[in-house]
Amino acid sequence: MAALDVRSLGFAYEAGVPVLEDVDLRVEAGQVVGLVGPNGSGKSTLIRTVFDLLAAQSGRIEIDGQAHTSTAAKERSLYLPSDDHLPQFLTGREYLEMIGALYRRDLGDAADLFARLGMRGRLDDLIEDYSHGMRKKTQLVSALVMRRPLTVIDETLNGIDVESLRLCERQIAALRTGGGAVLLCTHDFALLERLADRVVFLDLGQVVADDSTPALLERHGSLAAMVFAHLDAEDR
């Protein structure tokens, strides 16, 4: 059973111009899949549709075998958006405890990961006093310790320091080893070359490429070369 199964997904905004056209996307359990594409390619719309923040207009979406609109699907998945909007009136500890209560999970190892990400002694400070990077790390801690069947990370790794990025890579790899699935949306192609099992390239609402990372690297030399060659060939 796939952790995420998107079939023939279509979506258009009020102007009627399709943003997503017959998009297929499958993320298996125990797999990290990269999602790449230029701004305006439909990546964010795709993710928001998966999490029922936008209503799918055609096609179907299942999360861990459940209809994506169901409570069961939402309990099995977690979405980290690209922004760093967190409740500023809470401390880091209170925020993590709130997330744990929502998902009915003990986050006992959150404090240790918080410290390992360079935020020792800041767990009980108000989030309004956190830097942009600290807010990003707080988001990542909440996802990494939650261990949902499906975790979607949308550019959340941007803005954190190199040491913390390496630790997060190891934590994501551990999620995969434990059978979790991760959809990682990022412009950091080198990160995906190190970490992703597969990469899906989306442009103008359509899947341009979907293959294993080794196969794409063998064919194009690098993910950057693949993306740039396609963009250069397009009459944009």
C-alpha atoms as one frame of an Amber mdcrd trajectory, in Angstrom:
protein
   0.000   0.000   0.000   1.378   3.393  -0.967   1.721   6.103   1.667   0.528
   8.594  -0.974  -1.289   7.736  -4.189  -2.376  10.603  -6.465  -4.148   9.657
  -9.689  -5.166  11.942 -12.592  -5.352  14.993 -10.337  -6.683  18.151 -11.943
  -7.130  21.646 -10.546  -7.768  25.124 -11.945  -8.328  28.469 -10.261 -11.140
  30.866 -11.135  -9.570  32.029 -14.402  -9.982  28.496 -15.737  -6.301  28.042
 -16.555  -5.282  24.542 -15.429  -2.726  24.506 -12.619  -2.584  20.698 -12.456
  -3.394  18.429 -15.400  -3.789  14.677 -14.894  -0.995  14.540 -12.318   0.040
  11.125 -10.993   2.270  10.887  -7.936   2.991   7.832  -5.824   5.149   7.669
  -2.696   5.709   4.208  -1.293   6.191   3.399   2.377   9.865   3.490   3.265
  10.702   5.918   0.464  11.921   9.517   0.168  10.645  11.215  -2.995  11.836
  14.619  -4.152   9.453  17.062  -5.817  11.100  19.729  -7.981   9.950  22.376
 -10.408  10.146  26.127 -11.038   7.947  28.608  -9.233   4.450  28.404 -10.675
   4.829  24.770 -11.691   1.961  23.643  -9.435   3.988  22.089  -6.602   2.337
  24.030  -3.781  -1.122  23.556  -5.291  -0.471  19.823  -5.510   0.574  19.632
  -1.871  -2.350  21.740  -0.668  -4.727  19.531  -2.605  -3.225  16.400  -1.062
  -3.940  17.842   2.382  -7.462  18.970   1.422  -6.583  22.654   1.807  -7.796
  22.984  -1.780 -10.592  20.787  -3.106  -9.491  18.420  -5.864 -11.539  19.023
  -9.014 -10.768  15.724 -10.728  -8.883  12.538  -9.967  -8.398  10.848  -6.611
  -5.970  11.003  -3.704  -5.324   8.383  -1.029  -3.071   8.642   2.010  -2.042
   5.311   3.475  -5.002   3.676   1.762  -7.551   6.221   3.029  -9.390   8.942
   1.100  -7.376  12.119   1.629 -10.429  14.004   2.909 -10.985  11.540   5.759
  -9.968  12.009   9.370  -8.018   8.748   9.176  -5.872  10.110   6.334  -5.194
  13.362   8.172  -4.118  11.459  11.280  -1.630   9.489   9.163   0.017  12.501
   7.537   1.819  15.693   8.434   2.552  18.764   6.318   5.336  21.260   6.953
   4.697  24.370   4.806   7.336  26.664   3.376   6.463  29.522   5.734   7.531
  29.728   9.388   4.194  30.805  10.835   3.948  29.419  14.375   1.839  30.548
  17.374   4.106  33.214  18.862   2.340  33.226  22.241   3.471  29.641  22.927
   6.864  28.431  24.040   8.639  25.811  21.961   7.711  23.184  24.537   4.043
  24.202  24.546   3.899  24.085  20.768   5.400  20.598  20.624   3.072  19.412
  23.390   0.090  20.802  21.445   1.157  18.927  18.295   1.653  15.756  20.326
  -1.829  16.094  21.835  -3.420  16.630  18.419  -1.848  13.440  17.080  -2.100
  11.585  20.426   1.622  10.883  20.488   4.231  11.192  23.238   6.994  13.521
  22.074   9.433  12.548  24.800  12.466  12.695  22.499  11.636  16.180  21.190
  13.730  17.967  23.826  16.829  15.962  22.907  16.428  16.709  19.203  15.771
  20.368  20.009  19.124  20.522  21.806  20.969  18.623  19.075  19.734  21.197
  16.549  21.568  23.909  18.462  18.664  25.212  20.556  19.657  23.944  23.983
  18.055  26.046  26.710  15.509  27.640  24.363  12.677  25.115  24.639  10.820
  27.198  27.231  11.306  30.530  25.460   8.423  32.131  23.573   8.371  31.404
  19.855   8.118  35.153  19.184  11.731  35.377  20.394  12.956  32.705  17.953
  14.878  33.552  14.798  13.646  32.409  11.384  16.019  29.456  11.508  14.867
  28.434  14.981  11.242  28.463  13.876  12.131  26.239  10.948  13.938  23.850
  13.288  10.941  23.791  15.641   8.707  22.803  12.718  11.139  20.073  11.726
  11.351  18.693  15.262   7.560  18.386  15.377   7.558  16.354  12.148  10.613
  14.218  12.823   9.414  12.992  16.208   5.813  12.495  15.062   6.781   9.695
  12.639   3.623   9.756  10.532   3.221   7.258   7.646   3.448  10.291   5.322
   5.449  13.461   5.980   5.493  16.263   3.410   8.240  18.882   3.779   7.826
  21.943   1.572  11.061  23.994   1.579  11.172  23.832   5.386  14.861  22.900
   5.309  15.707  26.301   3.805  17.140  28.734   6.315  18.783  26.291   8.732
  22.509  25.950   9.279  24.632  23.286   7.617  25.180  21.209  10.767  21.457
  21.103  11.505  20.699  20.282   7.868  22.971  17.251   8.075  21.257  16.098
  11.270  17.835  16.513   9.627  19.023  14.456   6.665  19.936  11.626   9.028
  16.579  11.923  10.797  14.690  11.785   7.483  16.722   8.738   6.489  15.747
   7.167   9.824  12.066   7.840   9.064  12.519   5.959   5.794  14.274   3.061
   7.538  11.351   2.853   9.946   8.885   2.513   7.063   7.770   6.141   6.874
   7.364   7.969   3.566   8.632  11.486   2.930   7.755  13.831   0.066  10.472
  16.489   0.021   9.763  19.608  -2.042  12.934  21.666  -2.446  15.156  23.590
  -4.845  18.211  22.055  -3.138  19.069  19.543  -5.859  22.253  18.384  -4.101
  20.182  17.425  -1.054  17.863  15.320  -3.202  20.803  13.664  -4.936  22.062
  12.568  -1.515  18.751  11.622   0.034  15.896  10.945  -2.412  15.102   7.499
  -3.786  13.030   9.029  -6.577  12.512  12.499  -8.001   9.372  13.884  -9.632
   9.803  16.958 -11.855   6.653  19.056 -12.222   6.316  21.960 -14.661   3.281
  23.886 -15.885   1.031  21.515 -13.975   2.325  18.339 -15.615   4.811  15.657
 -14.628   7.879  16.097 -16.830   9.969  13.306 -15.265   9.440  10.633 -12.621
  12.269   8.159 -12.082  14.758   6.853  -9.561  17.455   9.318  -8.573  20.300
   7.086  -9.845  18.559   6.726 -13.226  18.060  10.485 -13.562  21.667  11.172
 -12.591  22.929   8.622 -15.100  20.801  10.201 -17.828  21.427  13.878 -17.084
  24.548  14.046 -14.902  22.755  16.069 -12.216  19.237  17.091 -11.254  20.136
  20.710 -11.946  21.185  19.798 -15.488  17.872  17.993 -16.024  15.788  20.937
 -14.845  17.801  23.607 -16.657  17.835  21.674 -19.940  14.062  21.406 -19.838
  13.581  25.077 -18.987  15.993  26.177 -21.707  14.111  24.077 -24.270  10.711
  25.491 -23.301   9.321  28.575 -24.971   8.367  30.301 -21.715
